[in-house]
Amino acid sequence: QVQLVESGGGWVQPGGSLRLSCEARGTRSTFNVMAWYRQTPGKERELVAGITTGAERNYHDSVKGRFTISRDKIKNTSYLQMNNLKPEDTAVYYCNIPTVRQSYWGQGTQVTVSS
């Protein structure tokens, strides 16, 4: 059973940085895509960033130039480096691994950006 374990959320002032991690446990599989989503109350979950095994990356327009997604294939872990954070980045962040059979989700980690 694949389990995604997230870490790294918290509170930061505007302009600050945080790094989120997501480890895929219970599997030795290498997944083609690893991604991060975020959600705020009353809104749909939105894709923040994704990365393939070939290191192709895509980002939500609002985070381009500020966020960087990366992955460690050996550790089966994805990372989301978030710089120059803004109050509008405040959300619960979820890591995701989509597969043909099902989509795996982490438990979510709160990121709060405020002064």
Number of C-alpha atoms within 10 A of each C-alpha: 6 14 15 22 18 22 16 15 18 14 15 18 14 17 14 14 17 17 16 21 21 27 20 25 15 10 10 11 11 13 14 13 19 27 26 26 19 22 19 15 8 6 8 9 15 14 18 24 23 24 21 15 14 8 13 11 16 16 19 13 9 11 17 12 11 14 20 20 24 20 21 11 12 8 13 18 18 25 23 23 16 20 17 15 22 19 15 12 20 19 20 18 26 25 30 23 19 14 12 5 6 8 9 15 21 19 14 22 20 18 21 20 20 16 9
